[in-house]
């Protein structure tokens, strides 16, 4: 709700959240890779 009221804040937070998601998926891939072997 807060982000929908602040489009400027959304545009600022979007790249950071994308970076966090990329790191999180990379972390998950590492865990899955270790579990497979």
N, C-alpha and C positions, 0 to 999 in steps of 0.2 A: 504494500500500500504506500509506504513512504517513498519507494523508488518511483512509483507511478506519478507521484506528486512532484518529484524532482527529476526531470529528464537530464539536467546537467550532472547530477550525482550519478545517475545511471550510466551515462557515457564515460564518466571517470572510473566507475567501479567495474565496468564490463571487461576491460583488458586485464585487470588484476584477477577477476574471477576466472577468466579464461586460462590465465597462467596457473592458478591454483588447481583448476580441473586437469590441466595437462600434467602437472606434477603428481596429482593423485592417481591418474590413470597409469602413469609410468611406475609409480610405487606399487599399484595393484599388479601390473604386469611382472614386476620383479618377484613379488610374492608367489604368484601363480607359477612362474618359471621355476622357482625353487621347490615348490610343492610337486611339480611334475617329475623332477629328477630325484 
